[in-house]
Amino acid sequence: MKQVFSHPDVEQLELQGYRVISGLLDIYQPLLKLSLEDFSELVAQERVRRLPIASRLYQKLSTRHRLAYVEAVNKLARTAPEFALMEYYYRCRLIQDYISGMTDLYAWDEYRRLMAVE
């Protein structure tokens, strides 16, 4: 542990980054709580009137990430016993990949906007 760089300013930034990432994951959690049927409907229509929050969150995801999700799920056999599990895995990846692809500044701005901290 002698080689670990530990400075209060660096530790503070690390903790802030942790909070921002955790906060963004919490914000997008409603998409993970949807049933397979509801999420599939959302993917197909992009906006579902009875799912206003999930619809808005889904539309915030980049088109590139949404297309990657659709492509991955379309390769799965819908009748396979593991379909629901694999769909959920790709849904988690959709959100993780979107958030991990954000720059620090964009993640911070997005977090502040969605948490109404501005």
Biopython code that builds the backbone (N, CA, C, O; Angstrom):
import numpy as np
from Bio.PDB.StructureBuilder import StructureBuilder

atoms = [
    (1, "MET", "N", (0.801, -1.195, 0.000)),
    (1, "MET", "CA", (0.000, 0.000, 0.000)),
    (1, "MET", "C", (0.848, 1.265, 0.000)),
    (1, "MET", "O", (0.297, 2.366, 0.019)),
    (2, "LYS", "N", (2.134, 1.146, -0.020)),
    (2, "LYS", "CA", (2.995, 2.320, -0.023)),
    (2, "LYS", "C", (2.895, 3.094, -1.331)),
    (2, "LYS", "O", (3.173, 4.292, -1.362)),
    (3, "GLN", "N", (2.499, 2.422, -2.414)),
    (3, "GLN", "CA", (2.468, 3.055, -3.724)),
    (3, "GLN", "C", (1.125, 3.724, -4.032)),
    (3, "GLN", "O", (0.987, 4.389, -5.059)),
    (4, "VAL", "N", (0.155, 3.556, -3.167)),
    (4, "VAL", "CA", (-1.163, 4.128, -3.412)),
    (4, "VAL", "C", (-1.118, 5.634, -3.171)),
    (4, "VAL", "O", (-0.658, 6.104, -2.130)),
    (5, "PHE", "N", (-1.608, 6.374, -4.164)),
    (5, "PHE", "CA", (-1.646, 7.836, -4.054)),
    (5, "PHE", "C", (-2.905, 8.211, -3.290)),
    (5, "PHE", "O", (-4.016, 7.986, -3.771)),
    (6, "SER", "N", (-2.743, 8.767, -2.132)),
    (6, "SER", "CA", (-3.882, 9.123, -1.301)),
    (6, "SER", "C", (-3.751, 10.579, -0.866)),
    (6, "SER", "O", (-2.933, 10.921, -0.011)),
    (7, "HIS", "N", (-4.550, 11.397, -1.455)),
    (7, "HIS", "CA", (-4.564, 12.819, -1.121)),
    (7, "HIS", "C", (-6.026, 13.208, -0.910)),
    (7, "HIS", "O", (-6.890, 12.753, -1.660)),
    (8, "PRO", "N", (-6.319, 14.016, 0.065)),
    (8, "PRO", "CA", (-7.719, 14.378, 0.338)),
    (8, "PRO", "C", (-8.478, 14.900, -0.886)),
    (8, "PRO", "O", (-9.654, 14.580, -1.061)),
    (9, "ASP", "N", (-7.830, 15.688, -1.721)),
    (9, "ASP", "CA", (-8.508, 16.208, -2.920)),
    (9, "ASP", "C", (-8.859, 15.088, -3.887)),
    (9, "ASP", "O", (-9.946, 15.080, -4.465)),
    (10, "VAL", "N", (-7.943, 14.140, -4.063)),
    (10, "VAL", "CA", (-8.176, 13.008, -4.962)),
    (10, "VAL", "C", (-9.272, 12.116, -4.388)),
    (10, "VAL", "O", (-10.155, 11.664, -5.118)),
    (11, "GLU", "N", (-9.217, 11.866, -3.101)),
    (11, "GLU", "CA", (-10.244, 11.043, -2.465)),
    (11, "GLU", "C", (-11.613, 11.700, -2.565)),
    (11, "GLU", "O", (-12.618, 11.016, -2.761)),
    (12, "GLN", "N", (-11.658, 13.011, -2.434)),
    (12, "GLN", "CA", (-12.922, 13.736, -2.551)),
    (12, "GLN", "C", (-13.504, 13.591, -3.960)),
    (12, "GLN", "O", (-14.703, 13.358, -4.115)),
    (13, "LEU", "N", (-12.671, 13.728, -4.970)),
    (13, "LEU", "CA", (-13.126, 13.548, -6.355)),
    (13, "LEU", "C", (-13.629, 12.131, -6.587)),
    (13, "LEU", "O", (-14.639, 11.924, -7.260)),
    (14, "GLU", "N", (-12.921, 11.161, -6.027)),
    (14, "GLU", "CA", (-13.334, 9.763, -6.180)),
    (14, "GLU", "C", (-14.701, 9.530, -5.541)),
    (14, "GLU", "O", (-15.551, 8.857, -6.124)),
    (15, "LEU", "N", (-14.915, 10.072, -4.369)),
    (15, "LEU", "CA", (-16.206, 9.918, -3.696)),
    (15, "LEU", "C", (-17.322, 10.646, -4.443)),
    (15, "LEU", "O", (-18.447, 10.153, -4.514)),
    (16, "GLN", "N", (-17.016, 11.804, -4.992)),
    (16, "GLN", "CA", (-18.013, 12.529, -5.787)),
    (16, "GLN", "C", (-18.370, 11.735, -7.041)),
    (16, "GLN", "O", (-19.542, 11.640, -7.406)),
    (17, "GLY", "N", (-17.366, 11.169, -7.694)),
    (17, "GLY", "CA", (-17.616, 10.351, -8.874)),
    (17, "GLY", "C", (-18.470, 9.145, -8.545)),
    (17, "GLY", "O", (-19.373, 8.784, -9.300)),
    (18, "TYR", "N", (-18.180, 8.527, -7.418)),
    (18, "TYR", "CA", (-18.975, 7.377, -6.967)),
    (18, "TYR", "C", (-20.431, 7.793, -6.777)),
    (18, "TYR", "O", (-21.339, 7.067, -7.183)),
    (19, "ARG", "N", (-20.659, 8.943, -6.170)),
    (19, "ARG", "CA", (-22.023, 9.405, -5.924)),
    (19, "ARG", "C", (-22.748, 9.717, -7.230)),
    (19, "ARG", "O", (-23.930, 9.406, -7.375)),
    (20, "VAL", "N", (-22.054, 10.321, -8.165)),
    (20, "VAL", "CA", (-22.666, 10.649, -9.453)),
    (20, "VAL", "C", (-23.055, 9.371, -10.193)),
    (20, "VAL", "O", (-24.176, 9.257, -10.688)),
    (21, "ILE", "N", (-22.144, 8.419, -10.268)),
    (21, "ILE", "CA", (-22.437, 7.169, -10.981)),
    (21, "ILE", "C", (-23.557, 6.407, -10.283)),
    (21, "ILE", "O", (-24.473, 5.914, -10.940)),
    (22, "SER", "N", (-23.491, 6.307, -8.961)),
    (22, "SER", "CA", (-24.557, 5.628, -8.212)),
    (22, "SER", "C", (-25.894, 6.329, -8.419)),
    (22, "SER", "O", (-26.929, 5.683, -8.586)),
    (23, "GLY", "N", (-25.859, 7.653, -8.406)),
    (23, "GLY", "CA", (-27.081, 8.416, -8.613)),
    (23, "GLY", "C", (-27.683, 8.197, -9.991)),
    (23, "GLY", "O", (-28.897, 8.047, -10.124)),
    (24, "LEU", "N", (-26.843, 8.179, -11.010)),
    (24, "LEU", "CA", (-27.339, 7.935, -12.370)),
    (24, "LEU", "C", (-27.925, 6.529, -12.494)),
    (24, "LEU", "O", (-28.964, 6.343, -13.127)),
    (25, "LEU", "N", (-27.270, 5.552, -11.899)),
    (25, "LEU", "CA", (-27.808, 4.187, -11.927)),
    (25, "LEU", "C", (-29.161, 4.136, -11.221)),
    (25, "LEU", "O", (-30.076, 3.459, -11.690)),
    (26, "ASP", "N", (-29.296, 4.838, -10.108)),
    (26, "ASP", "CA", (-30.583, 4.895, -9.405)),
    (26, "ASP", "C", (-31.654, 5.562, -10.264)),
    (26, "ASP", "O", (-32.798, 5.110, -10.304)),
    (27, "ILE", "N", (-31.278, 6.628, -10.942)),
    (27, "ILE", "CA", (-32.227, 7.360, -11.781)),
    (27, "ILE", "C", (-32.778, 6.474, -12.895)),
    (27, "ILE", "O", (-33.970, 6.525, -13.201)),
    (28, "TYR", "N", (-31.917, 5.666, -13.498)),
    (28, "TYR", "CA", (-32.345, 4.816, -14.618)),
    (28, "TYR", "C", (-32.929, 3.480, -14.163)),
    (28, "TYR", "O", (-33.322, 2.661, -14.994)),
    (29, "GLN", "N", (-32.989, 3.256, -12.856)),
    (29, "GLN", "CA", (-33.503, 1.996, -12.324)),
    (29, "GLN", "C", (-34.942, 1.670, -12.753)),
    (29, "GLN", "O", (-35.252, 0.491, -12.925)),
    (30, "PRO", "N", (-35.830, 2.651, -12.932)),
    (30, "PRO", "CA", (-37.183, 2.301, -13.377)),
    (30, "PRO", "C", (-37.205, 1.466, -14.663)),
    (30, "PRO", "O", (-38.117, 0.663, -14.859)),
    (31, "LEU", "N", (-36.222, 1.647, -15.530)),
    (31, "LEU", "CA", (-36.168, 0.834, -16.753)),
    (31, "LEU", "C", (-35.889, -0.627, -16.426)),
    (31, "LEU", "O", (-36.336, -1.523, -17.142)),
    (32, "LEU", "N", (-35.156, -0.864, -15.356)),
    (32, "LEU", "CA", (-34.843, -2.238, -14.960)),
    (32, "LEU", "C", (-36.004, -2.887, -14.217)),
    (32, "LEU", "O", (-36.099, -4.113, -14.155)),
    (33, "LYS", "N", (-36.875, -2.078, -13.664)),
    (33, "LYS", "CA", (-38.014, -2.611, -12.914)),
    (33, "LYS", "C", (-39.197, -2.963, -13.810)),
    (33, "LYS", "O", (-40.146, -3.607, -13.363)),
    (34, "LEU", "N", (-39.145, -2.547, -15.067)),
    (34, "LEU", "CA", (-40.234, -2.875, -15.992)),
    (34, "LEU", "C", (-40.245, -4.367, -16.291)),
    (34, "LEU", "O", (-39.203, -5.023, -16.305)),
    (35, "SER", "N", (-41.433, -4.884, -16.527)),
    (35, "SER", "CA", (-41.535, -6.274, -16.971)),
    (35, "SER", "C", (-40.951, -6.391, -18.377)),
    (35, "SER", "O", (-40.790, -5.391, -19.076)),
    (36, "LEU", "N", (-40.644, -7.592, -18.775)),
    (36, "LEU", "CA", (-40.136, -7.841, -20.129)),
    (36, "LEU", "C", (-41.127, -7.318, -21.164)),
    (36, "LEU", "O", (-40.730, -6.716, -22.161)),
    (37, "GLU", "N", (-42.402, -7.547, -20.928)),
    (37, "GLU", "CA", (-43.426, -7.111, -21.875)),
    (37, "GLU", "C", (-43.476, -5.583, -21.971)),
    (37, "GLU", "O", (-43.529, -5.024, -23.066)),
    (38, "ASP", "N", (-43.458, -4.926, -20.827)),
    (38, "ASP", "CA", (-43.509, -3.458, -20.839)),
    (38, "ASP", "C", (-42.264, -2.856, -21.484)),
    (38, "ASP", "O", (-42.359, -1.904, -22.258)),
    (39, "PHE", "N", (-41.095, -3.414, -21.164)),
    (39, "PHE", "CA", (-39.878, -2.861, -21.752)),
    (39, "PHE", "C", (-39.849, -3.121, -23.257)),
    (39, "PHE", "O", (-39.408, -2.264, -24.023)),
    (40, "SER", "N", (-40.312, -4.285, -23.681)),
    (40, "SER", "CA", (-40.363, -4.592, -25.115)),
    (40, "SER", "C", (-41.285, -3.617, -25.840)),
    (40, "SER", "O", (-40.984, -3.172, -26.948)),
    (41, "GLU", "N", (-42.400, -3.294, -25.213)),
    (41, "GLU", "CA", (-43.328, -2.316, -25.796)),
    (41, "GLU", "C", (-42.661, -0.942, -25.890)),
    (41, "GLU", "O", (-42.813, -0.236, -26.886)),
    (42, "LEU", "N", (-41.937, -0.580, -24.865)),
    (42, "LEU", "CA", (-41.235, 0.700, -24.854)),
    (42, "LEU", "C", (-40.184, 0.759, -25.957)),
    (42, "LEU", "O", (-40.053, 1.780, -26.632)),
    (43, "VAL", "N", (-39.446, -0.310, -26.144)),
    (43, "VAL", "CA", (-38.426, -0.363, -27.196)),
    (43, "VAL", "C", (-39.085, -0.233, -28.570)),
    (43, "VAL", "O", (-38.573, 0.462, -29.447)),
    (44, "ALA", "N", (-40.205, -0.896, -28.747)),
    (44, "ALA", "CA", (-40.887, -0.875, -30.043)),
    (44, "ALA", "C", (-41.503, 0.491, -30.349)),
    (44, "ALA", "O", (-41.483, 0.937, -31.496)),
    (45, "GLN", "N", (-42.046, 1.149, -29.336)),
    (45, "GLN", "CA", (-42.780, 2.400, -29.568)),
    (45, "GLN", "C", (-42.014, 3.655, -29.149)),
    (45, "GLN", "O", (-42.362, 4.756, -29.577)),
    (46, "GLU", "N", (-40.992, 3.510, -28.330)),
    (46, "GLU", "CA", (-40.184, 4.602, -27.779)),
    (46, "GLU", "C", (-40.930, 5.490, -26.794)),
    (46, "GLU", "O", (-40.294, 6.186, -26.003)),
    (47, "ARG", "N", (-42.212, 5.488, -26.818)),
    (47, "ARG", "CA", (-43.007, 6.259, -25.855)),
    (47, "ARG", "C", (-44.291, 5.480, -25.597)),
    (47, "ARG", "O", (-45.050, 5.170, -26.515)),
    (48, "VAL", "N", (-44.511, 5.175, -24.323)),
    (48, "VAL", "CA", (-45.724, 4.470, -23.920)),
    (48, "VAL", "C", (-46.444, 5.371, -22.921)),
    (48, "VAL", "O", (-45.904, 5.704, -21.866)),
    (49, "ARG", "N", (-47.644, 5.751, -23.261)),
    (49, "ARG", "CA", (-48.391, 6.737, -22.478)),
    (49, "ARG", "C", (-48.529, 6.346, -21.007)),
    (49, "ARG", "O", (-48.435, 7.205, -20.130)),
    (50, "ARG", "N", (-48.750, 5.075, -20.731)),
    (50, "ARG", "CA", (-48.937, 4.635, -19.352)),
    (50, "ARG", "C", (-47.619, 4.467, -18.596)),
    (50, "ARG", "O", (-47.619, 4.133, -17.411)),
    (51, "LEU", "N", (-46.499, 4.697, -19.280)),
    (51, "LEU", "CA", (-45.170, 4.607, -18.661)),
    (51, "LEU", "C", (-44.404, 5.916, -18.902)),
    (51, "LEU", "O", (-43.360, 5.908, -19.553)),
    (52, "PRO", "N", (-44.914, 7.030, -18.384)),
    (52, "PRO", "CA", (-44.311, 8.323, -18.737)),
    (52, "PRO", "C", (-42.858, 8.488, -18.290)),
    (52, "PRO", "O", (-42.038, 8.991, -19.057)),
    (53, "ILE", "N", (-42.527, 8.080, -17.082)),
    (53, "ILE", "CA", (-41.151, 8.248, -16.592)),
    (53, "ILE", "C", (-40.209, 7.323, -17.348)),
    (53, "ILE", "O", (-39.149, 7.749, -17.807)),
    (54, "ALA", "N", (-40.590, 6.069, -17.478)),
    (54, "ALA", "CA", (-39.754, 5.107, -18.209)),
    (54, "ALA", "C", (-39.569, 5.554, -19.659)),
    (54, "ALA", "O", (-38.483, 5.407, -20.219)),
    (55, "SER", "N", (-40.614, 6.093, -20.262)),
    (55, "SER", "CA", (-40.512, 6.568, -21.645)),
    (55, "SER", "C", (-39.502, 7.697, -21.763)),
    (55, "SER", "O", (-38.688, 7.713, -22.686)),
    (56, "ARG", "N", (-39.551, 8.624, -20.846)),
    (56, "ARG", "CA", (-38.610, 9.752, -20.894)),
    (56, "ARG", "C", (-37.177, 9.293, -20.651)),
    (56, "ARG", "O", (-36.244, 9.758, -21.307)),
    (57, "LEU", "N", (-37.013, 8.378, -19.706)),
    (57, "LEU", "CA", (-35.667, 7.852, -19.443)),
    (57, "LEU", "C", (-35.137, 7.091, -20.655)),
    (57, "LEU", "O", (-33.973, 7.238, -21.026)),
    (58, "TYR", "N", (-35.989, 6.286, -21.264)),
    (58, "TYR", "CA", (-35.559, 5.501, -22.420)),
    (58, "TYR", "C", (-35.135, 6.416, -23.562)),
    (58, "TYR", "O", (-34.145, 6.145, -24.241)),
    (59, "GLN", "N", (-35.872, 7.488, -23.774)),
    (59, "GLN", "CA", (-35.539, 8.410, -24.855)),
    (59, "GLN", "C", (-34.236, 9.158, -24.602)),
    (59, "GLN", "O", (-33.614, 9.641, -25.547)),
    (60, "LYS", "N", (-33.814, 9.262, -23.354)),
    (60, "LYS", "CA", (-32.551, 9.923, -23.044)),
    (60, "LYS", "C", (-31.352, 9.047, -23.406)),
    (60, "LYS", "O", (-30.255, 9.563, -23.617)),
    (61, "LEU", "N", (-31.547, 7.738, -23.478)),
    (61, "LEU", "CA", (-30.453, 6.844, -23.849)),
    (61, "LEU", "C", (-30.052, 7.111, -25.295)),
    (61, "LEU", "O", (-30.901, 7.420, -26.131)),
    (62, "SER", "N", (-28.784, 6.993, -25.582)),
    (62, "SER", "CA", (-28.325, 7.279, -26.944)),
    (62, "SER", "C", (-28.873, 6.246, -27.928)),
    (62, "SER", "O", (-29.075, 5.081, -27.587)),
    (63, "THR", "N", (-29.101, 6.696, -29.132)),
    (63, "THR", "CA", (-29.590, 5.806, -30.186)),
    (63, "THR", "C", (-28.624, 4.654, -30.402)),
    (63, "THR", "O", (-29.046, 3.517, -30.615)),
    (64, "ARG", "N", (-27.348, 4.937, -30.348)),
    (64, "ARG", "CA", (-26.329, 3.901, -30.550)),
    (64, "ARG", "C", (-26.473, 2.779, -29.520)),
    (64, "ARG", "O", (-26.390, 1.602, -29.871)),
    (65, "HIS", "N", (-26.686, 3.133, -28.268)),
    (65, "HIS", "CA", (-26.828, 2.123, -27.225)),
    (65, "HIS", "C", (-28.153, 1.375, -27.350)),
    (65, "HIS", "O", (-28.215, 0.167, -27.122)),
    (66, "ARG", "N", (-29.209, 2.097, -27.713)),
    (66, "ARG", "CA", (-30.503, 1.433, -27.898)),
    (66, "ARG", "C", (-30.444, 0.438, -29.051)),
    (66, "ARG", "O", (-30.992, -0.660, -28.956)),
    (67, "LEU", "N", (-29.780, 0.818, -30.139)),
    (67, "LEU", "CA", (-29.653, -0.103, -31.274)),
    (67, "LEU", "C", (-28.817, -1.326, -30.918)),
    (67, "LEU", "O", (-29.118, -2.432, -31.365)),
    (68, "ALA", "N", (-27.781, -1.141, -30.125)),
    (68, "ALA", "CA", (-26.953, -2.274, -29.693)),
    (68, "ALA", "C", (-27.783, -3.244, -28.857)),
    (68, "ALA", "O", (-27.643, -4.459, -28.994)),
    (69, "TYR", "N", (-28.642, -2.714, -27.996)),
    (69, "TYR", "CA", (-29.534, -3.559, -27.197)),
    (69, "TYR", "C", (-30.466, -4.355, -28.107)),
    (69, "TYR", "O", (-30.590, -5.572, -27.965)),
    (70, "VAL", "N", (-31.113, -3.673, -29.033)),
    (70, "VAL", "CA", (-32.062, -4.329, -29.942)),
    (70, "VAL", "C", (-31.361, -5.417, -30.747)),
    (70, "VAL", "O", (-31.886, -6.520, -30.899)),
    (71, "GLU", "N", (-30.188, -5.108, -31.254)),
    (71, "GLU", "CA", (-29.430, -6.088, -32.037)),
    (71, "GLU", "C", (-29.088, -7.313, -31.193)),
    (71, "GLU", "O", (-29.216, -8.442, -31.667)),
    (72, "ALA", "N", (-28.664, -7.108, -29.974)),
    (72, "ALA", "CA", (-28.298, -8.230, -29.101)),
    (72, "ALA", "C", (-29.519, -9.084, -28.766)),
    (72, "ALA", "O", (-29.445, -10.312, -28.800)),
    (73, "VAL", "N", (-30.631, -8.446, -28.445)),
    (73, "VAL", "CA", (-31.842, -9.188, -28.081)),
    (73, "VAL", "C", (-32.417, -9.914, -29.289)),
    (73, "VAL", "O", (-32.945, -11.018, -29.151)),
    (74, "ASN", "N", (-32.323, -9.313, -30.467)),
    (74, "ASN", "CA", (-32.840, -9.964, -31.673)),
    (74, "ASN", "C", (-32.072, -11.229, -32.032)),
    (74, "ASN", "O", (-32.594, -12.092, -32.737)),
    (75, "LYS", "N", (-30.848, -11.343, -31.556)),
    (75, "LYS", "CA", (-30.060, -12.554, -31.813)),
    (75, "LYS", "C", (-30.455, -13.707, -30.894)),
    (75, "LYS", "O", (-30.068, -14.851, -31.129)),
    (76, "LEU", "N", (-31.221, -13.410, -29.855)),
    (76, "LEU", "CA", (-31.637, -14.444, -28.907)),
    (76, "LEU", "C", (-32.852, -15.195, -29.440)),
    (76, "LEU", "O", (-33.695, -14.630, -30.136)),
    (77, "ALA", "N", (-32.923, -16.463, -29.102)),
    (77, "ALA", "CA", (-34.108, -17.252, -29.448)),
    (77, "ALA", "C", (-35.181, -16.959, -28.402)),
    (77, "ALA", "O", (-35.002, -17.263, -27.223)),
    (78, "ARG", "N", (-36.286, -16.375, -28.830)),
    (78, "ARG", "CA", (-37.335, -15.974, -27.882)),
    (78, "ARG", "C", (-37.956, -17.159, -27.152)),
    (78, "ARG", "O", (-38.524, -16.994, -26.073)),
    (79, "THR", "N", (-37.854, -18.327, -27.722)),
    (79, "THR", "CA", (-38.434, -19.507, -27.082)),
    (79, "THR", "C", (-37.453, -20.204, -26.141)),
    (79, "THR", "O", (-37.826, -21.144, -25.438)),
    (80, "ALA", "N", (-36.229, -19.755, -26.127)),
    (80, "ALA", "CA", (-35.221, -20.378, -25.258)),
    (80, "ALA", "C", (-35.562, -20.098, -23.792)),
    (80, "ALA", "O", (-36.052, -19.019, -23.459)),
    (81, "PRO", "N", (-35.300, -21.071, -22.924)),
    (81, "PRO", "CA", (-35.627, -20.880, -21.507)),
    (81, "PRO", "C", (-34.872, -19.718, -20.857)),
    (81, "PRO", "O", (-35.348, -19.139, -19.881)),
    (82, "GLU", "N", (-33.717, -19.383, -21.385)),
    (82, "GLU", "CA", (-32.919, -18.317, -20.783)),
    (82, "GLU", "C", (-33.178, -16.947, -21.428)),
    (82, "GLU", "O", (-32.462, -15.990, -21.134)),
    (83, "PHE", "N", (-34.181, -16.841, -22.292)),
    (83, "PHE", "CA", (-34.424, -15.580, -22.991)),
    (83, "PHE", "C", (-34.630, -14.411, -22.024)),
    (83, "PHE", "O", (-33.996, -13.366, -22.173)),
    (84, "ALA", "N", (-35.504, -14.580, -21.045)),
    (84, "ALA", "CA", (-35.808, -13.477, -20.120)),
    (84, "ALA", "C", (-34.560, -13.041, -19.354)),
    (84, "ALA", "O", (-34.335, -11.848, -19.151)),
    (85, "LEU", "N", (-33.764, -13.996, -18.938)),
    (85, "LEU", "CA", (-32.537, -13.679, -18.209)),
    (85, "LEU", "C", (-31.558, -12.908, -19.090)),
    (85, "LEU", "O", (-30.978, -11.911, -18.660)),
    (86, "MET", "N", (-31.379, -13.374, -20.320)),
    (86, "MET", "CA", (-30.441, -12.716, -21.230)),
    (86, "MET", "C", (-30.948, -11.339, -21.655)),
    (86, "MET", "O", (-30.158, -10.409, -21.818)),
    (87, "GLU", "N", (-32.264, -11.207, -21.833)),
    (87, "GLU", "CA", (-32.818, -9.887, -22.163)),
    (87, "GLU", "C", (-32.523, -8.916, -21.036)),
    (87, "GLU", "O", (-32.129, -7.775, -21.279)),
    (88, "TYR", "N", (-32.711, -9.364, -19.806)),
    (88, "TYR", "CA", (-32.454, -8.494, -18.656)),
    (88, "TYR", "C", (-30.973, -8.134, -18.567)),
    (88, "TYR", "O", (-30.624, -7.003, -18.231)),
    (89, "TYR", "N", (-30.117, -9.088, -18.865)),
    (89, "TYR", "CA", (-28.674, -8.828, -18.890)),
    (89, "TYR", "C", (-28.365, -7.712, -19.895)),
    (89, "TYR", "O", (-27.632, -6.776, -19.578)),
    (90, "TYR", "N", (-28.921, -7.813, -21.095)),
    (90, "TYR", "CA", (-28.669, -6.790, -22.116)),
    (90, "TYR", "C", (-29.306, -5.450, -21.744)),
    (90, "TYR", "O", (-28.790, -4.394, -22.112)),
    (91, "ARG", "N", (-30.405, -5.488, -21.029)),
    (91, "ARG", "CA", (-31.018, -4.243, -20.563)),
    (91, "ARG", "C", (-30.103, -3.563, -19.535)),
    (91, "ARG", "O", (-29.914, -2.347, -19.571)),
    (92, "CYS", "N", (-29.549, -4.348, -18.634)),
    (92, "CYS", "CA", (-28.575, -3.800, -17.666)),
    (92, "CYS", "C", (-27.368, -3.224, -18.393)),
    (92, "CYS", "O", (-26.882, -2.144, -18.058)),
    (93, "ARG", "N", (-26.894, -3.955, -19.386)),
    (93, "ARG", "CA", (-25.744, -3.479, -20.162)),
    (93, "ARG", "C", (-26.063, -2.183, -20.892)),
    (93, "ARG", "O", (-25.209, -1.304, -21.000)),
    (94, "LEU", "N", (-27.279, -2.061, -21.390)),
    (94, "LEU", "CA", (-27.711, -0.838, -22.068)),
    (94, "LEU", "C", (-27.489, 0.372, -21.164)),
    (94, "LEU", "O", (-26.918, 1.377, -21.589)),
    (95, "ILE", "N", (-27.933, 0.271, -19.942)),
    (95, "ILE", "CA", (-27.809, 1.390, -19.009)),
    (95, "ILE", "C", (-26.361, 1.572, -18.566)),
    (95, "ILE", "O", (-25.865, 2.697, -18.508)),
    (96, "GLN", "N", (-25.688, 0.474, -18.255)),
    (96, "GLN", "CA", (-24.280, 0.558, -17.834)),
    (96, "GLN", "C", (-23.409, 1.155, -18.928)),
    (96, "GLN", "O", (-22.577, 2.022, -18.663)),
    (97, "ASP", "N", (-23.599, 0.694, -20.145)),
    (97, "ASP", "CA", (-22.786, 1.202, -21.254)),
    (97, "ASP", "C", (-23.060, 2.680, -21.515)),
    (97, "ASP", "O", (-22.146, 3.447, -21.817)),
    (98, "TYR", "N", (-24.322, 3.067, -21.397)),
    (98, "TYR", "CA", (-24.668, 4.475, -21.595)),
    (98, "TYR", "C", (-23.969, 5.352, -20.556)),
    (98, "TYR", "O", (-23.353, 6.360, -20.900)),
    (99, "ILE", "N", (-24.068, 4.966, -19.301)),
    (99, "ILE", "CA", (-23.470, 5.768, -18.227)),
    (99, "ILE", "C", (-21.950, 5.725, -18.284)),
    (99, "ILE", "O", (-21.294, 6.749, -18.094)),
    (100, "SER", "N", (-21.387, 4.557, -18.542)),
    (100, "SER", "CA", (-19.917, 4.463, -18.563)),
    (100, "SER", "C", (-19.316, 5.206, -19.751)),
    (100, "SER", "O", (-18.132, 5.545, -19.732)),
    (101, "GLY", "N", (-20.113, 5.463, -20.776)),
    (101, "GLY", "CA", (-19.630, 6.197, -21.938)),
    (101, "GLY", "C", (-19.675, 7.712, -21.769)),
    (101, "GLY", "O", (-19.210, 8.453, -22.635)),
    (102, "MET", "N", (-20.230, 8.164, -20.661)),
    (102, "MET", "CA", (-20.319, 9.608, -20.417)),
    (102, "MET", "C", (-18.963, 10.161, -19.991)),
    (102, "MET", "O", (-18.203, 9.498, -19.284)),
    (103, "THR", "N", (-18.676, 11.360, -20.422)),
    (103, "THR", "CA", (-17.499, 12.044, -19.882)),
    (103, "THR", "C", (-17.826, 12.464, -18.446)),
    (103, "THR", "O", (-18.991, 12.489, -18.049)),
    (104, "ASP", "N", (-16.806, 12.788, -17.689)),
    (104, "ASP", "CA", (-17.026, 13.218, -16.306)),
    (104, "ASP", "C", (-17.963, 14.420, -16.243)),
    (104, "ASP", "O", (-18.894, 14.452, -15.438)),
    (105, "LEU", "N", (-17.712, 15.392, -17.088)),
    (105, "LEU", "CA", (-18.519, 16.607, -17.074)),
    (105, "LEU", "C", (-19.963, 16.329, -17.491)),
    (105, "LEU", "O", (-20.898, 16.845, -16.879)),
    (106, "TYR", "N", (-20.143, 15.514, -18.532)),
    (106, "TYR", "CA", (-21.498, 15.193, -18.979)),
    (106, "TYR", "C", (-22.245, 14.425, -17.892)),
    (106, "TYR", "O", (-23.417, 14.701, -17.632)),
    (107, "ALA", "N", (-21.573, 13.461, -17.253)),
    (107, "ALA", "CA", (-22.203, 12.686, -16.179)),
    (107, "ALA", "C", (-22.629, 13.612, -15.039)),
    (107, "ALA", "O", (-23.732, 13.485, -14.508)),
    (108, "TRP", "N", (-21.752, 14.537, -14.671)),
    (108, "TRP", "CA", (-22.060, 15.485, -13.605)),
    (108, "TRP", "C", (-23.246, 16.364, -13.989)),
    (108, "TRP", "O", (-24.147, 16.574, -13.178)),
    (109, "ASP", "N", (-23.254, 16.880, -15.217)),
    (109, "ASP", "CA", (-24.365, 17.719, -15.681)),
    (109, "ASP", "C", (-25.674, 16.930, -15.722)),
    (109, "ASP", "O", (-26.719, 17.424, -15.298)),
    (110, "GLU", "N", (-25.607, 15.710, -16.232)),
    (110, "GLU", "CA", (-26.801, 14.861, -16.317)),
    (110, "GLU", "C", (-27.339, 14.554, -14.917)),
    (110, "GLU", "O", (-28.545, 14.620, -14.679)),
    (111, "TYR", "N", (-26.456, 14.228, -14.022)),
    (111, "TYR", "CA", (-26.843, 13.951, -12.635)),
    (111, "TYR", "C", (-27.538, 15.169, -12.024)),
    (111, "TYR", "O", (-28.601, 15.040, -11.418)),
    (112, "ARG", "N", (-26.946, 16.332, -12.182)),
    (112, "ARG", "CA", (-27.536, 17.550, -11.620)),
    (112, "ARG", "C", (-28.894, 17.850, -12.244)),
    (112, "ARG", "O", (-29.832, 18.224, -11.541)),
    (113, "ARG", "N", (-29.001, 17.689, -13.564)),
    (113, "ARG", "CA", (-30.286, 17.955, -14.237)),
    (113, "ARG", "C", (-31.368, 17.004, -13.733)),
    (113, "ARG", "O", (-32.472, 17.432, -13.399)),
    (114, "LEU", "N", (-31.048, 15.720, -13.680)),
    (114, "LEU", "CA", (-32.058, 14.728, -13.322)),
    (114, "LEU", "C", (-32.369, 14.707, -11.828)),
    (114, "LEU", "O", (-33.456, 14.294, -11.425)),
    (115, "MET", "N", (-31.433, 15.144, -11.020)),
    (115, "MET", "CA", (-31.674, 15.217, -9.573)),
    (115, "MET", "C", (-32.227, 16.591, -9.182)),
    (115, "MET", "O", (-32.471, 16.853, -8.005)),
    (116, "ALA", "N", (-32.419, 17.456, -10.165)),
    (116, "ALA", "CA", (-32.943, 18.810, -9.941)),
    (116, "ALA", "C", (-32.096, 19.555, -8.916)),
    (116, "ALA", "O", (-32.613, 20.147, -7.969)),
    (117, "VAL", "N", (-30.775, 19.511, -9.127)),
    (117, "VAL", "CA", (-29.830, 20.126, -8.197)),
    (117, "VAL", "C", (-29.308, 21.450, -8.728)),
    (117, "VAL", "O", (-28.477, 22.077, -8.071)),
    (118, "GLU", "N", (-29.752, 21.889, -9.859)),
    (118, "GLU", "CA", (-29.193, 23.108, -10.462)),
    (118, "GLU", "C", (-29.640, 24.353, -9.758)),
    (118, "GLU", "O", (-29.255, 25.455, -10.148)),
]
sb = StructureBuilder()
sb.init_structure("model")
sb.init_model(0)
sb.init_chain("A")
sb.init_seg("    ")
for serial, (resi, resn, name, xyz) in enumerate(atoms, 1):
    if name == "N":
        sb.init_residue(resn, " ", resi, " ")
    sb.init_atom(name, np.array(xyz, "f"), 0.0, 1.0, " ", f" {name:<3s}", serial, name[0])
structure = sb.get_structure()
